[in-house]
Amino acid sequence: MVYLGYSLEAAPDLSLAKYQALGDNDAGGVVGRHNAFLRQWNRITILAQARIHLIVQFCAKNQPRERMKFLFVLSTVRENMLQALDQLVKASPLADYFRLVPVKTEALSQQLAWDYSHEAILKKIERQRSSDTSTDANAASFFLVSGWTSAEDARLRDMLRVMDTLQENLAYVVSFEGVNAFDTVSHALERPIAYLRKKTSYGFSQSVSLDTTVKASSRDIAAEETLDEYEKFLTCVTESPCFYANVRAFSQTPTGAELLLAAAAGEAIEEGNAEISCLRQCEPLDDVLSAHRFFAKMVPESLRFWPTLFALEELSPFFRFPILLEGEQIDFPKETQAKHLSQGLPLGRDSFGYPVALDVDLLKKHAFVCGVPGAGKTNTMLGLCYNLWKEYRIPFLVLEPAKKEYRALAQTDIEDLVVFSPSAGSKFPLAINPFQFPKGMSLAEHIQNLDEVFEGAFPLVPPLPALLDRSIEAVYLDHGWDVEDINTGEREYPTMTELYQKLEEELEKTDYDGEVRGNMKSALEMRISSLLRRDLGNVFDVPVSTIMPENWTKYPVIIELESLGKGPANFLTLMLCTLIRETLRADPKGDLGKPVRHVIFIEEAHNLIAPESSDTTGEDANPKSAATSYIVKMLAEVRALREGIVIADQLPTTMAPEILKNTTLKIAHRITSEDDRNLIGSTMAASGVQLEELSTYLPGETLAYYEGLLKPFKLRVNMFQAKDAPDTQQLFELMRAKPMHQKAMLFTVQSRLVKLQMQWVEEWKTATQIYDKLIADCNRLQDRAGDGNLKEALSEIMKDQLGMNSSLEVLKRLVKKHKDWVRDFENLPKDYTEFQDKAEKDIQAITYYVTKKLTDIKF
């Protein structure tokens, strides 16, 4: 005996469009394919002397989604037929729906892992009837076997559920081979039918006693019914293909096998009944796969085939590969379900509770996360961030425009985490000089990128873009740069103040009329000058950035943008995206050991991205459309550089179509709006049932889709443990223990302190000038004490005093800011403490001398 073995990979998902072309895209159609298979293989098994075995096993010890197995085995004594049989299997009516993967013969026993102690069989019920006209001395018996009417739409779903429920090692086996039954049956029934016809035609007298009346009857009802069954059976084998079939179940408990067959019979049989009996000894696998067994108990030898002879219609409902409707699930994967990865980025659990992990390599093809507020988007993003670093040490940059929820990551064990929250009085300052760019990048390319960043963040109508381009180039030239230079990190970089001054110079050189020039100057004041004032000046108007441009891809970083305002926040977002892209292009082969080099997370993306991208210039130019175009271009470009971008927003309809099309991973939380559901569903091949259910998802439930899937699946995202974000003071204390954060903060704080010291020095110069004038005016007043006209001198002294008071207030504010920074960051060099002490003493001294002088003149 030789074998051909096949393993079923997955159950078909009949909602897929590919099955509509086949015409049989519902459960009834696939049942019809099973019938067509049996009709075709009835003749094939006869010619090839082959036997077919469908084996469904449940292995309780296996991992989820690996417990249930479907094996299809062909056994034959004709080895020369194996190749032909293999080709016929691949071209069978079931091949369009069920992908059978060949299993090597030597691996077949290992795949089956046959270890059962109990066996039950299912067959037709044997019956014996006595003739109604026979006497006790001459008793005649008739033997027949009762068939059944099959349920045409049976799918053995109940039996598969029982397997899931019992959670023990089980096997269901249906083995069959085609047979030319008519000759066998007609030969076996020829004499019994002749006898019964004679008996029912002429009969023997039968006495029926009714009270005291005796009536004679020649009818033998038992003989008539037996004859009718025989003739029906003969007609059946004449009109329908027939099979010798054994339907078995195996278990390790006394009742498991019987329960399995009872469930199968309960669904497969519509009318009639079957006999289920347990064998005294469980058959070994070789016996199961060998010749047919008749299992007859009562019928004579000539009819022993009958209990296990099945017409096609009787056998068909017991021979089923898994046919699952939409929403139905068993412990066996559908072709559209996510494959289990032993290693990957943990996402959550599917509807069965099985863990789902993402191949991290997919992130370089980008992701889109959506859902209404409270649906769980941030929890999903937090989990992605945390696992990226902990599982793969992949750095990330989170750009958060509102809520300040990502600071929850500070409560985790990400030691290298850095948090920036640029705002007035913030303890998490950030400095970034837009003119500082990565080493190895050309100046010409960076200037072009800077132009795009400005146009994406601010509305600039012509000729401002051209004026801006000339001014950016000019400030670099002022520092000794050449546009063809490659950055080596040796030259100084311009600042935003220098750019604004250069823009004013360039504007003065133009020959535009007064109104146009005035409008352009107003635009510059609104767009560029805003980056120089108050806290924005501390962020953008700096000589050196907190983090070197080439280092943004090395650490996990969170930037809270809430306090910057929409335009500056978008400017910072695009600026950082540019620096990261430039770094990757300057060193495309960095970190080759990582599948993904770095990931950018853009939250509340509607602040930056418009429903459509555009490169339109002029009065109709929309900075958000330009920013969208920039992000779309970046999505396409950085994929090859192993950079991932994760974009999150509440509604898909607020995103440009290119954003949805160019993101491979999609995670959709609850979405209530129908147009939003339809839009996201169209990008992930979701069915109508899935989209309808999407509106009722609970927090944390998502519809997930990524490359390699035929259809999205329902996923419950893992709950991020440290969910509640700390307040500012708690965050400050948490970040004290993060060495990279402290290093970045100390650098920025020292820059701020140096800037404060420079401002203090300038203001001190002003204060000393006022002091000198005040002392001189007081001396003149004393010299003219005898004069009668003191009004002018007193007026000057009063002005000096007001100026002195104003200057001292400025100095005190600067010292207070300086003192606050020094107090919060204890690891600063002593120079800053010494400067502060000296500044406070200087203020006290000048205040003392001013007060003394004014007292001396009795002012």
NORRADA-V209994 format. One record per residue. SS is DSSP state (H for helix, E for strand, - for the rest). D_LAST is the distance of its C-alpha to the last C-alpha in whole Angstrom. Layout:
ss->SS d_last->D_LAST
ss->SS d_last->D_LAST
This chain:
ss->- d_last->124
ss->E d_last->121
ss->E d_last->117
ss->E d_last->115
ss->E d_last->111
ss->E d_last->108
ss->E d_last->105
ss->E d_last->103
ss->- d_last->99
ss->- d_last->98
ss->E d_last->99
ss->- d_last->99
ss->- d_last->96
ss->- d_last->98
ss->- d_last->95
ss->- d_last->94
ss->H d_last->95
ss->H d_last->98
ss->H d_last->100
ss->H d_last->100
ss->H d_last->102
ss->H d_last->105
ss->- d_last->106
ss->- d_last->106
ss->- d_last->102
ss->- d_last->103
ss->H d_last->104
ss->H d_last->107
ss->H d_last->108
ss->H d_last->107
ss->H d_last->110
ss->H d_last->112
ss->H d_last->111
ss->H d_last->112
ss->H d_last->115
ss->H d_last->116
ss->H d_last->115
ss->H d_last->118
ss->H d_last->121
ss->H d_last->120
ss->H d_last->120
ss->H d_last->123
ss->H d_last->125
ss->H d_last->123
ss->H d_last->124
ss->H d_last->127
ss->H d_last->128
ss->H d_last->126
ss->- d_last->127
ss->E d_last->123
ss->E d_last->121
ss->E d_last->118
ss->E d_last->115
ss->E d_last->112
ss->E d_last->110
ss->E d_last->107
ss->E d_last->105
ss->E d_last->102
ss->- d_last->101
ss->- d_last->99
ss->- d_last->97
ss->- d_last->96
ss->- d_last->93
ss->- d_last->92
ss->- d_last->93
ss->- d_last->96
ss->- d_last->98
ss->E d_last->100
ss->E d_last->102
ss->E d_last->105
ss->E d_last->108
ss->E d_last->110
ss->E d_last->114
ss->E d_last->117
ss->E d_last->120
ss->E d_last->123
ss->- d_last->126
ss->- d_last->126
ss->H d_last->124
ss->H d_last->124
ss->H d_last->123
ss->H d_last->119
ss->H d_last->118
ss->H d_last->119
ss->H d_last->118
ss->H d_last->115
ss->H d_last->115
ss->H d_last->116
ss->H d_last->113
ss->H d_last->111
ss->- d_last->112
ss->- d_last->113
ss->- d_last->112
ss->- d_last->109
ss->- d_last->108
ss->- d_last->105
ss->- d_last->103
ss->- d_last->104
ss->- d_last->103
ss->E d_last->105
ss->E d_last->104
ss->E d_last->107
ss->E d_last->108
ss->- d_last->110
ss->H d_last->113
ss->H d_last->112
ss->H d_last->108
ss->H d_last->110
ss->H d_last->111
ss->H d_last->107
ss->H d_last->106
ss->H d_last->108
ss->- d_last->107
ss->- d_last->110
ss->- d_last->110
ss->- d_last->112
ss->- d_last->114
ss->E d_last->115
ss->E d_last->116
ss->E d_last->117
ss->E d_last->119
ss->E d_last->119
ss->E d_last->123
ss->- d_last->125
ss->E d_last->127
ss->E d_last->130
ss->E d_last->133
ss->E d_last->136
ss->E d_last->138
ss->E d_last->142
ss->- d_last->144
ss->- d_last->145
ss->- d_last->149
ss->- d_last->149
ss->- d_last->151
ss->H d_last->150
ss->H d_last->153
ss->H d_last->152
ss->- d_last->148
ss->- d_last->146
ss->E d_last->143
ss->E d_last->141
ss->E d_last->137
ss->E d_last->135
ss->E d_last->131
ss->E d_last->128
ss->- d_last->126
ss->E d_last->123
ss->E d_last->121
ss->E d_last->118
ss->- d_last->114
ss->- d_last->114
ss->- d_last->110
ss->- d_last->110
ss->- d_last->107
ss->- d_last->107
ss->H d_last->104
ss->H d_last->104
ss->H d_last->106
ss->H d_last->103
ss->H d_last->101
ss->H d_last->103
ss->H d_last->102
ss->H d_last->99
ss->H d_last->99
ss->H d_last->101
ss->- d_last->99
ss->- d_last->102
ss->- d_last->104
ss->E d_last->107
ss->E d_last->109
ss->E d_last->110
ss->E d_last->113
ss->E d_last->115
ss->E d_last->118
ss->E d_last->121
ss->E d_last->123
ss->E d_last->125
ss->E d_last->129
ss->- d_last->132
ss->H d_last->132
ss->H d_last->135
ss->H d_last->138
ss->H d_last->137
ss->H d_last->136
ss->H d_last->139
ss->H d_last->142
ss->H d_last->140
ss->H d_last->141
ss->H d_last->144
ss->H d_last->146
ss->H d_last->144
ss->H d_last->144
ss->H d_last->147
ss->H d_last->148
ss->H d_last->146
ss->H d_last->147
ss->H d_last->150
ss->H d_last->149
ss->H d_last->147
ss->H d_last->150
ss->- d_last->153
ss->- d_last->151
ss->- d_last->153
ss->- d_last->154
ss->E d_last->151
ss->E d_last->152
ss->E d_last->149
ss->E d_last->150
ss->E d_last->148
ss->- d_last->150
ss->- d_last->153
ss->E d_last->153
ss->E d_last->154
ss->E d_last->153
ss->E d_last->153
ss->E d_last->151
ss->- d_last->151
ss->- d_last->147
ss->- d_last->145
ss->H d_last->142
ss->H d_last->140
ss->H d_last->142
ss->H d_last->141
ss->H d_last->138
ss->H d_last->138
ss->H d_last->140
ss->H d_last->137
ss->H d_last->134
ss->H d_last->137
ss->H d_last->137
ss->H d_last->133
ss->H d_last->132
ss->H d_last->135
ss->H d_last->133
ss->H d_last->130
ss->H d_last->131
ss->H d_last->133
ss->H d_last->130
ss->- d_last->127
ss->- d_last->126
ss->E d_last->126
ss->E d_last->125
ss->E d_last->125
ss->E d_last->122
ss->E d_last->121
ss->E d_last->118
ss->E d_last->116
ss->E d_last->113
ss->E d_last->112
ss->E d_last->110
ss->- d_last->109
ss->- d_last->110
ss->- d_last->113
ss->- d_last->111
ss->H d_last->109
ss->H d_last->112
ss->H d_last->113
ss->H d_last->110
ss->H d_last->109
ss->H d_last->113
ss->H d_last->113
ss->H d_last->109
ss->H d_last->111
ss->H d_last->114
ss->H d_last->112
ss->H d_last->110
ss->H d_last->113
ss->E d_last->116
ss->E d_last->116
ss->E d_last->120
ss->E d_last->122
ss->- d_last->121
ss->- d_last->121
ss->E d_last->122
ss->E d_last->119
ss->E d_last->121
ss->E d_last->120
ss->- d_last->122
ss->- d_last->123
ss->- d_last->121
ss->- d_last->119
ss->- d_last->120
ss->- d_last->118
ss->H d_last->116
ss->H d_last->119
ss->H d_last->122
ss->H d_last->119
ss->- d_last->119
ss->- d_last->123
ss->- d_last->126
ss->- d_last->126
ss->- d_last->126
ss->- d_last->128
ss->- d_last->128
ss->- d_last->131
ss->- d_last->132
ss->- d_last->134
ss->- d_last->136
ss->- d_last->139
ss->H d_last->138
ss->H d_last->139
ss->H d_last->136
ss->- d_last->134
ss->- d_last->132
ss->H d_last->131
ss->H d_last->128
ss->H d_last->126
ss->E d_last->127
ss->E d_last->124
ss->E d_last->124
ss->H d_last->121
ss->H d_last->120
ss->H d_last->120
ss->H d_last->119
ss->H d_last->116
ss->- d_last->114
ss->- d_last->114
ss->- d_last->113
ss->- d_last->109
ss->- d_last->106
ss->- d_last->103
ss->- d_last->103
ss->- d_last->99
ss->- d_last->98
ss->- d_last->94
ss->- d_last->92
ss->- d_last->95
ss->- d_last->94
ss->- d_last->96
ss->- d_last->96
ss->- d_last->97
ss->- d_last->94
ss->E d_last->94
ss->- d_last->94
ss->- d_last->91
ss->- d_last->89
ss->- d_last->87
ss->- d_last->89
ss->- d_last->88
ss->- d_last->86
ss->- d_last->86
ss->- d_last->83
ss->- d_last->80
ss->E d_last->77
ss->E d_last->77
ss->E d_last->77
ss->E d_last->78
ss->E d_last->82
ss->E d_last->84
ss->- d_last->86
ss->- d_last->88
ss->- d_last->85
ss->- d_last->86
ss->E d_last->83
ss->E d_last->82
ss->E d_last->81
ss->E d_last->80
ss->- d_last->81
ss->H d_last->77
ss->H d_last->79
ss->H d_last->79
ss->H d_last->75
ss->H d_last->75
ss->H d_last->76
ss->- d_last->73
ss->E d_last->73
ss->E d_last->72
ss->E d_last->71
ss->E d_last->71
ss->- d_last->71
ss->- d_last->69
ss->- d_last->66
ss->- d_last->67
ss->- d_last->70
ss->- d_last->69
ss->H d_last->68
ss->H d_last->65
ss->H d_last->67
ss->H d_last->70
ss->H d_last->67
ss->H d_last->66
ss->H d_last->69
ss->H d_last->70
ss->H d_last->67
ss->H d_last->67
ss->H d_last->71
ss->H d_last->70
ss->H d_last->68
ss->H d_last->70
ss->H d_last->74
ss->H d_last->73
ss->- d_last->70
ss->- d_last->69
ss->E d_last->66
ss->E d_last->64
ss->E d_last->61
ss->E d_last->60
ss->E d_last->58
ss->E d_last->57
ss->- d_last->55
ss->- d_last->55
ss->- d_last->55
ss->- d_last->55
ss->- d_last->58
ss->H d_last->59
ss->H d_last->56
ss->H d_last->59
ss->H d_last->61
ss->H d_last->58
ss->H d_last->60
ss->- d_last->63
ss->- d_last->64
ss->- d_last->63
ss->- d_last->61
ss->- d_last->60
ss->- d_last->59
ss->E d_last->56
ss->E d_last->53
ss->E d_last->51
ss->- d_last->49
ss->- d_last->46
ss->- d_last->43
ss->- d_last->40
ss->- d_last->39
ss->- d_last->43
ss->- d_last->44
ss->- d_last->47
ss->- d_last->45
ss->- d_last->48
ss->- d_last->47
ss->- d_last->50
ss->- d_last->50
ss->- d_last->52
ss->- d_last->53
ss->- d_last->54
ss->- d_last->58
ss->- d_last->61
ss->- d_last->62
ss->- d_last->66
ss->- d_last->65
ss->E d_last->65
ss->H d_last->62
ss->H d_last->64
ss->H d_last->65
ss->H d_last->61
ss->H d_last->60
ss->H d_last->63
ss->H d_last->62
ss->H d_last->58
ss->H d_last->59
ss->H d_last->61
ss->H d_last->58
ss->H d_last->56
ss->H d_last->58
ss->H d_last->59
ss->H d_last->56
ss->- d_last->54
ss->- d_last->56
ss->- d_last->56
ss->- d_last->58
ss->- d_last->60
ss->- d_last->59
ss->H d_last->56
ss->H d_last->58
ss->H d_last->59
ss->H d_last->56
ss->H d_last->55
ss->H d_last->58
ss->H d_last->57
ss->H d_last->53
ss->H d_last->54
ss->H d_last->57
ss->H d_last->54
ss->H d_last->51
ss->H d_last->54
ss->H d_last->55
ss->H d_last->52
ss->- d_last->52
ss->- d_last->55
ss->- d_last->58
ss->- d_last->61
ss->- d_last->62
ss->- d_last->66
ss->- d_last->64
ss->E d_last->65
ss->- d_last->62
ss->- d_last->62
ss->- d_last->58
ss->- d_last->57
ss->- d_last->55
ss->- d_last->52
ss->- d_last->51
ss->- d_last->49
ss->- d_last->47
ss->H d_last->46
ss->H d_last->43
ss->H d_last->45
ss->H d_last->48
ss->H d_last->46
ss->H d_last->44
ss->H d_last->48
ss->H d_last->49
ss->H d_last->46
ss->H d_last->48
ss->H d_last->51
ss->H d_last->51
ss->H d_last->49
ss->H d_last->53
ss->- d_last->55
ss->- d_last->56
ss->- d_last->56
ss->- d_last->55
ss->H d_last->51
ss->H d_last->52
ss->H d_last->54
ss->H d_last->51
ss->H d_last->48
ss->H d_last->51
ss->H d_last->51
ss->H d_last->47
ss->H d_last->47
ss->H d_last->49
ss->H d_last->48
ss->H d_last->44
ss->H d_last->46
ss->H d_last->48
ss->- d_last->47
ss->H d_last->43
ss->H d_last->43
ss->H d_last->45
ss->- d_last->41
ss->- d_last->39
ss->H d_last->38
ss->H d_last->40
ss->H d_last->43
ss->H d_last->41
ss->H d_last->41
ss->H d_last->45
ss->H d_last->46
ss->- d_last->44
ss->- d_last->44
ss->- d_last->46
ss->- d_last->49
ss->- d_last->50
ss->- d_last->50
ss->- d_last->54
ss->- d_last->56
ss->H d_last->58
ss->H d_last->61
ss->H d_last->60
ss->- d_last->60
ss->- d_last->64
ss->- d_last->63
ss->- d_last->61
ss->- d_last->61
ss->E d_last->58
ss->E d_last->57
ss->E d_last->54
ss->E d_last->53
ss->- d_last->52
ss->H d_last->51
ss->H d_last->47
ss->H d_last->47
ss->- d_last->49
ss->H d_last->52
ss->H d_last->52
ss->H d_last->50
ss->H d_last->52
ss->H d_last->55
ss->H d_last->54
ss->H d_last->53
ss->H d_last->57
ss->H d_last->59
ss->H d_last->57
ss->H d_last->58
ss->H d_last->61
ss->H d_last->61
ss->H d_last->60
ss->H d_last->63
ss->H d_last->66
ss->H d_last->65
ss->H d_last->65
ss->H d_last->68
ss->H d_last->69
ss->H d_last->68
ss->- d_last->70
ss->- d_last->73
ss->- d_last->75
ss->- d_last->72
ss->- d_last->73
ss->- d_last->76
ss->- d_last->77
ss->- d_last->75
ss->- d_last->77
ss->- d_last->74
ss->- d_last->71
ss->E d_last->68
ss->E d_last->67
ss->E d_last->65
ss->E d_last->64
ss->E d_last->63
ss->- d_last->62
ss->- d_last->62
ss->H d_last->63
ss->H d_last->63
ss->H d_last->59
ss->- d_last->60
ss->- d_last->64
ss->- d_last->66
ss->- d_last->69
ss->- d_last->70
ss->- d_last->69
ss->- d_last->69
ss->- d_last->68
ss->- d_last->67
ss->- d_last->64
ss->- d_last->63
ss->- d_last->61
ss->- d_last->64
ss->- d_last->63
ss->- d_last->62
ss->H d_last->60
ss->H d_last->61
ss->H d_last->65
ss->H d_last->64
ss->H d_last->62
ss->H d_last->66
ss->H d_last->68
ss->H d_last->66
ss->H d_last->67
ss->H d_last->70
ss->H d_last->71
ss->H d_last->69
ss->H d_last->71
ss->H d_last->74
ss->H d_last->73
ss->H d_last->72
ss->H d_last->75
ss->H d_last->76
ss->H d_last->73
ss->- d_last->74
ss->E d_last->71
ss->E d_last->71
ss->E d_last->69
ss->E d_last->69
ss->E d_last->67
ss->E d_last->67
ss->E d_last->66
ss->- d_last->67
ss->- d_last->70
ss->H d_last->72
ss->H d_last->72
ss->H d_last->68
ss->- d_last->69
ss->- d_last->71
ss->H d_last->75
ss->H d_last->74
ss->H d_last->72
ss->H d_last->75
ss->H d_last->78
ss->- d_last->76
ss->- d_last->75
ss->- d_last->78
ss->E d_last->77
ss->E d_last->76
ss->E d_last->75
ss->E d_last->75
ss->- d_last->74
ss->- d_last->74
ss->- d_last->74
ss->- d_last->75
ss->- d_last->75
ss->H d_last->79
ss->H d_last->78
ss->H d_last->75
ss->H d_last->78
ss->H d_last->81
ss->H d_last->79
ss->H d_last->78
ss->H d_last->82
ss->H d_last->83
ss->- d_last->81
ss->- d_last->83
ss->- d_last->86
ss->- d_last->86
ss->- d_last->88
ss->H d_last->88
ss->H d_last->88
ss->H d_last->85
ss->H d_last->83
ss->H d_last->84
ss->H d_last->83
ss->H d_last->80
ss->- d_last->78
ss->- d_last->79
ss->- d_last->78
ss->- d_last->76
ss->- d_last->73
ss->- d_last->74
ss->E d_last->77
ss->E d_last->77
ss->E d_last->80
ss->E d_last->80
ss->E d_last->81
ss->- d_last->81
ss->- d_last->84
ss->- d_last->87
ss->- d_last->87
ss->- d_last->90
ss->- d_last->88
ss->- d_last->85
ss->E d_last->85
ss->E d_last->83
ss->E d_last->80
ss->E d_last->78
ss->E d_last->75
ss->- d_last->74
ss->- d_last->72
ss->- d_last->69
ss->- d_last->68
ss->- d_last->64
ss->- d_last->64
ss->- d_last->60
ss->- d_last->57
ss->- d_last->55
ss->- d_last->51
ss->H d_last->48
ss->H d_last->47
ss->H d_last->51
ss->H d_last->52
ss->H d_last->49
ss->H d_last->51
ss->H d_last->54
ss->H d_last->53
ss->- d_last->52
ss->- d_last->55
ss->- d_last->56
ss->H d_last->56
ss->H d_last->56
ss->H d_last->54
ss->H d_last->51
ss->H d_last->52
ss->H d_last->51
ss->H d_last->48
ss->H d_last->47
ss->H d_last->47
ss->H d_last->45
ss->H d_last->43
ss->H d_last->42
ss->H d_last->42
ss->H d_last->39
ss->H d_last->37
ss->H d_last->38
ss->H d_last->37
ss->H d_last->34
ss->H d_last->33
ss->H d_last->33
ss->H d_last->31
ss->H d_last->29
ss->H d_last->29
ss->H d_last->29
ss->H d_last->25
ss->H d_last->24
ss->H d_last->25
ss->H d_last->23
ss->H d_last->20
ss->H d_last->20
ss->H d_last->20
ss->H d_last->17
ss->H d_last->15
ss->H d_last->17
ss->H d_last->16
ss->H d_last->12
ss->H d_last->12
ss->H d_last->14
ss->H d_last->12
ss->H d_last->9
ss->H d_last->12
ss->H d_last->13
ss->H d_last->10
ss->H d_last->11
ss->H d_last->15
ss->- d_last->14
ss->- d_last->12
ss->- d_last->16
ss->- d_last->16
ss->- d_last->16
ss->- d_last->16
ss->- d_last->12
ss->H d_last->12
ss->H d_last->14
ss->H d_last->11
ss->H d_last->8
ss->H d_last->11
ss->H d_last->12
ss->H d_last->9
ss->H d_last->9
ss->H d_last->13
ss->H d_last->12
ss->H d_last->10
ss->H d_last->13
ss->H d_last->16
ss->H d_last->15
ss->H d_last->15
ss->H d_last->18
ss->H d_last->20
ss->H d_last->19
ss->H d_last->21
ss->H d_last->24
ss->H d_last->24
ss->H d_last->24
ss->H d_last->27
ss->H d_last->29
ss->H d_last->29
ss->H d_last->30
ss->H d_last->33
ss->H d_last->33
ss->H d_last->33
ss->H d_last->36
ss->H d_last->38
ss->H d_last->38
ss->H d_last->39
ss->H d_last->42
ss->- d_last->43
ss->- d_last->44
ss->- d_last->46
ss->- d_last->44
ss->- d_last->43
ss->H d_last->41
ss->H d_last->39
ss->H d_last->37
ss->H d_last->36
ss->H d_last->35
ss->H d_last->33
ss->H d_last->31
ss->H d_last->30
ss->H d_last->29
ss->H d_last->27
ss->H d_last->26
ss->H d_last->25
ss->H d_last->23
ss->H d_last->21
ss->H d_last->20
ss->H d_last->19
ss->H d_last->17
ss->H d_last->15
ss->H d_last->15
ss->H d_last->14
ss->H d_last->11
ss->H d_last->10
ss->H d_last->10
ss->H d_last->9
ss->H d_last->5
ss->H d_last->6
ss->H d_last->8
ss->- d_last->5
ss->- d_last->4
ss->- d_last->0
